[in-house]
């Protein structure tokens, strides 16, 4: 489920390119389906790009959050050592 956005996005972009090529072929022949292919090409390209960008943004935020948590853990361990009585949860 993690990579489904990237796979779907790349598939939509590839399909968009194919529809654009078909649009060019049918546009030269003055077929009415050319406009439909142009619309599908543009919509598919935009949706595919949005999916890929969304996944990249999610990965960036997850990486940033992980780095912040590691920094917090490191700082906490520096301030309160493992034998610090302020961090003891044992019987008082």
N, C-alpha and C positions, 0 to 999 in steps of 0.2 A: 504494500500500500504506500510505502514511502516514495517510490519512484514513479508512481502512476501519473503524476502531474507532468513530469518531464517527458515520459513516453507519449502521453496523449498530446502534449504540446508539439513535440517534434513531428508526430504523425499528422497533426492538423496543418502544420507548416508545409510538410511535403505534399499533402493533398491540395493545399492552396496553390502551390507551384504548378502541379499538374493541371488544375482547373484553369489557371492563368494561361498555360500553353494551349489548352483546348479552346479557351476564349479567343486567343489570337488566330487559331486555325479557322474557327467558325465565323469570326468577325470578317475575315477576308472573303468568305463565301456568302456573307450577308444572311446568315441563319438567325432565326429568332432566339435560339437557345444561347446565343453568345452573351446576351445581357444577364441571363440567369447564371451562367458560369462565372461571369465577372463578379457578380454579387457574392456567390459562394466562395470564390477565391479570396475576396477581400475580407469577408467575415471569418473564414477559416484561418487566414493569416493573422488577423488581429487576436482571435481567441487563442490560437496556439502560442503567440508571443506573450500574451498575458499569463497563460498557464506556466510557461517556462520562467518568466520574470517573477511570478508569485512564488514559485518553488525556490528560486535563488534567494529571494528576500527572506523566506522562512529559514533557510539554511544559515544565512548571515546572522539573523537574530538569535537562532539557537546557539551558534558558535559564540556570539558575544555574551549571551547569558551564561554559558558554560565557563567562559573565561572569568566573568565576574564572580561566579560562585567559587571557582578555584582560588581567586585572589582573596576573597573573603575568608575562606577556610585557612589559607596560609597566614593571613593577618591575625586571625583569631588564635591560631596555635602559637604565634609569636608573642602575643599579649598574655594569653593564659596558657601556661605550659600544661603538660599532662598531669603534673602533680600539684597543681594550684588548688588550694582549699576553696577558693571562690567558685570553682567549677565542680566541686565534689557534690554528688547527688546521693552519697551514702548516708547512713544513719548519723544524725548529729548528736 
